[in-house]
Amino acid sequence: MKALNLECMPSREDIIKYRGSHSLTAQIEKTGGYVKWAKTLNILTKIEHNKLKYLEDIEVEIISGIKKVYNNSSIANKICKNGGFRYWTNKLNLTSKECKGLIGNEYEFIAKTLLESKGYKVDKMAVKCHFDLLVNNNIKIDVKMANTNIKKGHNTDIYYKSYVFRLKKIYSSCDIYMAFAVDKEMNNNKIYIIPSTVLRIKTLEIPYNSDSKYNIFKDRWDIIDKYNDFYNKIRVI
């Protein structure tokens, strides 16, 4: 097939079109057919080749359109409602760094949707901005997500689970961190709403089951209200 410069097993129509011969098609069909000969020659059938080309085209289209997805909430919301970014990147077997970034980006849109459902005005920031969401034109929120992490305890053989959030810098550019602790196996997800002034650290670790000083920040939507009130009072001055 390499000698014939073919990418896959030609179909009956291809052979007739390019060879002008029905005798070759008859021979192929009498000796097992096109699928059998594709396997014998270790090449793809025409259908398999077309399917692979289609998936490659989709990957190129998605990767080239990632910047649009980052800044277009209607596109992102459709993805979230139909399996999510992780589902589609896995389904299409996409492994590029850009597509991996979409998975984390999914939680920014989840946070945006939650805040909007509570009556806040929410703007999604550009990718290079130092925070993710601007709430009511004032409150800067950075969204973080962590899956359960299992590791061995210090000076012990006991393993424990925790959530590890990478904050990256001690002095934050945001007012509030919205941290999603995701446990897909147990369907036991938690949301921590923590003022950045509390977290002068680069890595935030929250134990899975045991008591933590950060538990007081679970579902603390009132903290956003307090920041909102604060900014409104400053505006009056």
Wavefront OBJ file of the C-alpha trace (Angstrom):
o trace
v 0.000 0.000 0.000
v 2.933 2.337 0.641
v 4.022 1.715 -2.941
v 0.593 2.808 -4.100
v 0.795 5.893 -1.813
v -2.451 4.992 -0.025
v -3.300 6.152 3.487
v -5.910 3.417 3.983
v -7.678 0.508 2.303
v -9.466 2.009 -0.710
v -13.196 1.566 -1.018
v -14.902 -0.109 -3.970
v -15.754 3.315 -5.409
v -12.115 4.464 -5.071
v -10.792 1.467 -6.995
v -13.300 1.895 -9.823
v -12.652 5.651 -9.955
v -8.848 5.517 -10.017
v -8.213 2.118 -11.639
v -11.275 1.938 -13.882
v -11.461 -1.771 -13.099
v -14.255 -3.919 -11.723
v -12.156 -7.099 -11.781
v -9.995 -6.014 -8.802
v -13.038 -5.117 -6.705
v -14.564 -8.500 -7.538
v -11.394 -10.292 -6.437
v -11.300 -8.377 -3.107
v -14.950 -9.085 -2.428
v -14.589 -12.810 -3.263
v -11.556 -13.253 -0.976
v -12.892 -11.796 2.270
v -13.801 -8.204 1.514
v -12.269 -4.832 2.297
v -12.210 -5.189 6.119
v -10.369 -8.513 5.916
v -7.764 -7.159 3.498
v -7.259 -4.036 5.621
v -6.435 -6.279 8.600
v -4.183 -8.498 6.456
v -2.256 -5.473 5.183
v -2.291 -3.829 8.656
v -3.892 -0.625 7.451
v -7.081 1.249 8.285
v -10.320 0.762 6.435
v -11.732 3.817 4.657
v -14.364 4.254 7.400
v -11.757 4.040 10.179
v -9.504 6.508 8.352
v -12.348 9.007 7.897
v -13.313 8.710 11.562
v -9.724 9.335 12.688
v -9.440 12.348 10.387
v -12.728 13.701 11.788
v -11.471 13.421 15.391
v -8.187 15.098 14.450
v -10.114 17.965 12.858
v -12.225 18.327 16.015
v -9.090 18.460 18.171
v -7.580 21.201 16.017
v -10.858 23.115 16.110
v -11.150 22.865 19.894
v -7.544 23.836 20.541
v -7.751 26.794 18.163
v -10.987 27.913 19.812
v -9.837 27.655 23.423
v -9.306 31.392 23.819
v -12.893 31.937 22.712
v -14.125 29.394 25.267
v -12.181 31.055 28.088
v -13.982 34.337 27.488
v -17.368 33.126 26.234
v -19.596 32.000 29.103
v -22.370 30.723 26.790
v -19.992 28.213 25.144
v -18.505 27.174 28.483
v -21.923 26.773 30.108
v -23.008 24.422 27.303
v -19.878 22.330 27.864
v -20.495 22.258 31.641
v -24.114 21.159 31.178
v -23.162 18.357 28.766
v -20.550 16.432 30.697
v -18.018 19.142 31.498
v -14.551 19.989 30.171
v -12.984 16.835 31.651
v -15.585 14.593 29.966
v -15.028 16.091 26.503
v -11.231 16.218 26.684
v -11.244 12.532 27.722
v -13.860 11.573 25.133
v -11.811 13.115 22.324
v -8.542 11.866 23.840
v -7.094 15.371 23.887
v -3.797 15.672 25.719
v -2.589 19.181 24.906
v -1.683 21.556 27.722
v -4.373 23.939 26.519
v -7.134 21.356 26.911
v -5.883 20.332 30.342
v -6.221 23.975 31.331
v -9.883 23.867 30.402
v -10.602 21.409 33.215
v -9.530 23.895 35.869
v -11.324 26.630 33.991
v -14.580 24.682 34.386
v -14.739 25.541 38.099
v -14.434 29.233 37.361
v -17.665 28.991 35.384
v -19.282 26.877 38.117
v -18.334 29.584 40.649
v -19.687 32.262 38.325
v -23.001 30.421 37.945
v -23.347 29.906 41.726
v -22.671 33.562 42.461
v -25.094 34.742 39.781
v -27.790 32.451 41.220
v -27.382 34.332 44.503
v -27.984 37.666 42.797
v -24.434 38.904 42.255
v -23.182 40.536 39.086
v -20.148 38.527 37.986
v -17.546 39.254 35.303
v -15.126 36.574 34.125
v -11.622 37.972 33.852
v -9.155 37.409 31.006
v -6.734 34.479 31.292
v -3.705 36.625 32.180
v -5.501 38.543 34.931
v -4.272 37.966 38.522
v -7.739 36.880 39.706
v -10.646 35.015 38.087
v -13.923 36.769 38.877
v -14.976 40.358 39.597
v -18.152 40.480 41.692
v -20.398 43.561 41.754
v -17.604 45.566 40.098
v -15.581 45.442 43.333
v -14.824 42.062 44.895
v -11.900 40.153 43.387
v -12.273 36.366 43.685
v -9.700 33.720 42.782
v -11.121 30.221 42.146
v -9.153 27.137 43.193
v -9.938 23.435 42.801
v -8.353 20.378 44.408
v -9.118 16.658 44.221
v -8.565 14.345 47.163
v -4.877 13.703 47.770
v -3.580 10.619 49.635
v -0.182 10.743 51.301
v 1.808 9.269 54.151
v 1.879 11.136 57.441
v 5.081 12.571 58.919
v 7.029 9.975 60.983
v 4.207 7.443 60.696
v 2.984 4.621 58.458
v -0.541 5.999 58.461
v -1.881 7.408 55.190
v -4.424 10.196 55.136
v -6.528 12.114 52.641
v -6.562 15.850 52.196
v -7.201 18.615 49.674
v -4.154 20.565 48.543
v -4.685 23.951 46.884
v -1.792 25.710 45.128
v -2.125 29.420 45.923
v 1.325 30.148 44.431
v 1.988 33.380 46.328
v 1.847 34.574 49.925
v 0.414 38.017 49.158
v -2.641 37.505 47.024
v -4.055 39.763 44.309
v -7.624 38.821 45.250
v -9.973 39.626 48.133
v -11.393 36.131 48.511
v -10.452 32.582 47.567
v -13.301 30.294 46.512
v -11.827 26.803 46.963
v -13.636 23.749 45.556
v -12.721 20.528 47.401
v -13.763 17.800 44.958
v -14.266 14.153 45.875
v -15.720 12.527 42.763
v -15.730 9.017 44.256
v -17.901 9.931 47.240
v -19.780 12.767 45.519
v -18.933 14.833 48.587
v -17.822 18.212 47.289
v -17.236 21.230 49.525
v -16.837 24.942 48.882
v -14.618 27.077 51.110
v -14.942 30.858 50.914
v -11.848 32.277 52.580
v -10.616 35.893 52.819
v -7.132 36.163 51.326
v -5.910 38.001 54.443
v -6.313 34.713 56.353
v -4.064 32.831 53.941
v -0.533 34.170 54.008
v 0.691 30.879 52.549
v 1.577 29.423 49.149
v -0.138 26.050 49.702
v -3.440 25.464 51.466
v -4.027 21.935 52.799
v -7.381 20.951 54.291
v -7.798 17.486 55.888
v -10.492 15.296 54.356
v -12.373 14.169 57.472
v -10.680 15.536 60.576
v -11.370 18.925 62.109
v -9.656 21.862 60.482
v -9.446 25.513 61.367
v -10.659 26.185 57.830
v -13.980 24.411 58.390
v -15.448 27.703 59.600
v -15.187 28.911 56.019
v -17.349 26.165 54.470
v -20.239 27.694 52.480
v -19.577 31.134 53.967
v -21.430 33.154 51.351
v -22.013 35.827 54.000
v -18.335 36.758 53.721
v -18.966 37.943 50.172
v -21.909 40.002 51.482
v -19.619 41.615 54.075
v -17.051 42.533 51.440
v -19.835 43.917 49.269
v -21.115 46.081 52.138
v -17.581 47.284 52.833
v -16.987 48.404 49.255
v -20.375 50.088 49.083
v -19.584 52.139 52.215
v -16.239 53.209 50.759
v -17.984 54.404 47.602
v -20.146 56.767 49.655
v -17.098 58.415 51.254
l 1 2 3 4 5 6 7 8 9 10 11 12 13 14 15 16 17 18 19 20 21 22 23 24 25 26 27 28 29 30 31 32 33 34 35 36 37 38 39 40 41 42 43 44 45 46 47 48 49 50 51 52 53 54 55 56 57 58 59 60 61 62 63 64 65 66 67 68 69 70 71 72 73 74 75 76 77 78 79 80 81 82 83 84 85 86 87 88 89 90 91 92 93 94 95 96 97 98 99 100 101 102 103 104 105 106 107 108 109 110 111 112 113 114 115 116 117 118 119 120 121 122 123 124 125 126 127 128 129 130 131 132 133 134 135 136 137 138 139 140 141 142 143 144 145 146 147 148 149 150 151 152 153 154 155 156 157 158 159 160 161 162 163 164 165 166 167 168 169 170 171 172 173 174 175 176 177 178 179 180 181 182 183 184 185 186 187 188 189 190 191 192 193 194 195 196 197 198 199 200 201 202 203 204 205 206 207 208 209 210 211 212 213 214 215 216 217 218 219 220 221 222 223 224 225 226 227 228 229 230 231 232 233 234 235 236 237
